[in-house]
Amino acid sequence: MPNILADEKDVRFALFDVLKVQELSKTEAFASFTQDVMEMIIAEALKFAENVLFPLNLKGDKEGARFVDGRVFSTPGTAEAYRALADSGWLTARESEDLGGQGMPNVLNVIADELFLSSNFPLMTTAHVTHDGAKLIELFGTEEQKHLYMEKMYGGQWTGTMVLTESGAGSDLGAIQTKATRRGDGTYTISGSKLFITGGDSDVTENIVHLILARIEGDPPGTKGLSIFIVPKIIVNSDGSLSGVPNDIVCTRIEEKLGLHASPTCQMTFGENNDCIGYLLGKERAGINIMFGLINPSRLGIGAWGTGTASIAYLHALRYAKERIQGGALDNPRNRVAIINHPDIRRILLTMKAYTEGMRVFVYYLSYALDLSRVSSSAEERERWSGTVDLLIPVLKAYCSEKGFEMANLAVQIHGGYGLSAEYPVEQLMRDVRTATIVEGTTGIQGMDLVFRKLPMEGGAVFADFLAAMDDVAGKMAGRAGWQAYIDQFKRTKAGLAEMPAAFSRQTAEGNKAFPYLKANLFLEAFGDVIMGWFLLRSALVAEERLEALCREKGATDAASRDALTAGDMDAVFFQGKILTAKHFIGTMLPVTEGKLASIAWNDLSAWEIVERAFGG
Ligand SMILES: Cc1cc2nc3c(=O)[nH]c(=O)nc-3n(C[C@H](O)[C@H](O)[C@H](O)COP(=O)(O)OP(=O)(O)OC[C@H]3O[C@@H](n4cnc5c(N)ncnc54)[C@H](O)[C@@H]3O)c2cc1C
C-alpha cells in the first residue's frame, strides 16, 4: 500500500529528473552522495516518518503536553522517539564527521525536513532548535562551551531552545527587556520573562540548554544592544557532568493553543531569585547577528513543513475521494460514484497536487542552491547561488507555509463533515500548520523583507537575473504541440511581475510611502505563483521528453496506442499527470495571478488613507 505522507515517485522525479541533484556527487564535498545512496536515505527517512513520527503525532495531538506542579510532561513515547532520531543520525546529518555527522547536503536533509516536520512538528521543532543552538555554539562558542554544551546537544542527550520572544517583543525584537548583569567573574545574571518558548521545559532529556537574547545593563536600545547567552536548565560542572543544581528558571505555564498540542509552548521567568547564570556566546552586542546567522536554513525548514503538510493533506484527500461514494456520475446521475468523479472535486485535487508538487521542487531547488552556494567551483557561481537563496527565502517561507495551510484546509473540504472530525487527521494537519505562517517571522514580515531588502539587492539585478533564467524553459517548450497558450500565459504573468519593482520605486518617489508596504504581501504571493508555474513547466518538459522516449520504446507511434499507454503504464500515467498538473496551474491559477498584479499596480491607498476611527468597532 502506498504511504500517505509523500509520493516517493514524485520526490525522486523532482530531485533526480528535474533538478538533477545527483550532480552534487561530482563535487569533493559530497562525493559519497551518489543517487543510489540518496535513494536509500530517502527510503529510510520515509520509513522513520511513517512508522515512528506520524503515529506519535496523532497520539500527541489527543494527549498533549501536560503542565503539572510546575513541570512539563510530554506525550509518552516522545523521549524514545527523540532518542531514535538522534541514534539514526538525523540530528547531525549535515554536520561533518568529527561532529558525529555525515556531511549530508542540504538538499537531502531537506527531504527529511519535509517528511519529518510535517509528520511530527512537535518533536521535530525540538530537534531543529536543538540543532540550531548547537550550531551557534559550534560557530561562536569557546572550546569549553563546545565541550560542555554543543556535544551533548548534537548527540541528543540534551535539548535546546531559542529564547527571543517577550510579551512586548515579538516581531520587534529590538524591544527586548530581559537584562543581563555582569557578575564580575565573566558570567552574567539573567533576569526577565519570556513567552512562547518551544520546549522551554520538557522531560525529553535530562538537561535543556537555552539560548537567550538579553540586553547587558547599559547597552543601547534596539537590536544592536542585544547579546546572546547560554543558560542551562541544570548547571553543568567543568568536566561536563550535571551538577544537579537547577538554574534560577521557572516555567510558569504552557499555552493552550490551536494546534501542536504535543509541543510545550512555555512562559518562562529567568532570575526570579536573582540567581540565573548565563554565559555569553560570542561577543557582547553581537546577539542578533549570531541568532540570525541561521535564519535562511530555519526559514527553509518552515517552508518544507508547509510543503510536507500539503503533501500529507493531498494524499489523505485523494484516498478519501476515491473511497467516498456520494452523488451520481456526470453522464449517468443514477450511477452513484466515488466523489473523485465529480468535476469540482477533481479541480480541488488537481489544485492540491499542483501546489504540493510545485512547492516540493521549490524547496528542493532552494536547498540545492544553498549547497551550490558552498561547493560550486567558481566564486562567481557561489555568489550567484547565494544571491538566489537570499532573494527567495522570504518567498519560500511565506508562500509554502500559507499554501500548506490552504492545502490542509482544502483536504478538510474534500472530507466534508468528516474533515472536521478527529477520526481523520486532516483537521489536525490544518490546525498544526497554522503556526508556520507566524514563527520565524510572520508572512507580513517576509513580504517586507522581500520588497525592502531583497528586491534592491545589487540594484535589482538578483531579481532580474532570476526572472531571466526562467526564459530557458519557456524557450524549450515553445513549438511543442498544445503548449503555446500556456507558454504565453506564463510569459505574460512573468513580465507583469517584472514590472512591479519599478511601480514600487515610482510610487515611493511620488511620496506614496505606504504603497510598497500595502502591496508587499500580494507581490510575494504573485512571485510565488510565478515560481510555481516555472517549476511545474520544467517538470512538464521533463515528463514530455520521458513520455516520448517511453512511447518510442514501446512502439506506441499513433494516437490510439499512445492513449492506451497513458491509460495503463504506470510511468506513462505519472508523466501524463505531470503534464496536466502544469497545464492546470498555468491555465487556472496564473490568470488569477495577473489579477493580483493588476491589483498591485492599481494605486489604491484606501487602507492607508482610512482614519483609524472609520474602521468602526
Ligand atoms: C507555536 C509557537 C511556537 C513559538 N516558539 C518560539 C520559540 O521557541 N522562541 C521564541 O522566541 N518565540 C517563539 N514563538 C513566538 C513567535 O516567534 C512570535 O509569535 C512571532 O515572532 C510573532 O510575534 P508576536 O506573536 O508577538 O506577533 P506581533 O509581532 O505582535 O505581530 C502581530 C501582527 O502584526 C504584524 N506586524 C508586526 N510588526 C509589524 C510591522 N513592523 N509592520 C507590519 N506588520 C507588523 C505581524 O505580521 C502580525 O501579523 C512561537 C510562537 C508560536 C505560536
The ligand as a Gaussian input file, in Angstrom:
#p B3LYP/6-31G(d) Opt

LIG

0 1
 C        3.675000      27.674000      18.499000
 C        4.647000      28.783000      18.649000
 C        5.963000      28.497000      18.969000
 C        6.875000      29.529000      19.153000
 N        8.155000      29.234000      19.548000
 C        9.007000      30.237000      19.852000
 C       10.304000      29.967000      20.394000
 O       10.693000      28.813000      20.541000
 N       11.093000      31.008000      20.737000
 C       10.694000      32.294000      20.591000
 O       11.462000      33.183000      20.929000
 N        9.478000      32.599000      20.072000
 C        8.627000      31.604000      19.701000
 N        7.380000      31.889000      19.212000
 C        6.983000      33.286000      19.072000
 C        6.975000      33.738000      17.636000
 O        8.286000      33.859000      17.163000
 C        6.190000      35.057000      17.581000
 O        4.838000      34.721000      17.826000
 C        6.365000      35.773000      16.272000
 O        7.656000      36.281000      16.146000
 C        5.373000      36.938000      16.144000
 O        5.420000      37.766000      17.263000
 P        4.058000      38.143000      18.029000
 O        3.311000      36.886000      18.264000
 O        4.386000      38.985000      19.189000
 O        3.238000      38.960000      16.955000
 P        3.413000      40.534000      16.642000
 O        4.833000      40.842000      16.391000
 O        2.690000      41.313000      17.668000
 O        2.632000      40.621000      15.261000
 C        1.195000      40.726000      15.179000
 C        0.850000      41.029000      13.725000
 O        1.400000      42.298000      13.363000
 C        2.244000      42.184000      12.231000
 N        3.371000      43.105000      12.401000
 C        4.232000      43.162000      13.423000
 N        5.138000      44.134000      13.204000
 C        4.843000      44.705000      12.029000
 C        5.412000      45.766000      11.240000
 N        6.506000      46.407000      11.632000
 N        4.831000      46.060000      10.067000
 C        3.750000      45.384000       9.632000
 N        3.169000      44.369000      10.312000
 C        3.708000      44.041000      11.508000
 C        2.662000      40.730000      12.165000
 O        2.961000      40.336000      10.827000
 C        1.437000      40.015000      12.733000
 O        0.509000      39.796000      11.711000
 C        6.463000      30.863000      18.983000
 C        5.149000      31.136000      18.604000
 C        4.252000      30.123000      18.438000
 C        2.840000      30.458000      18.050000

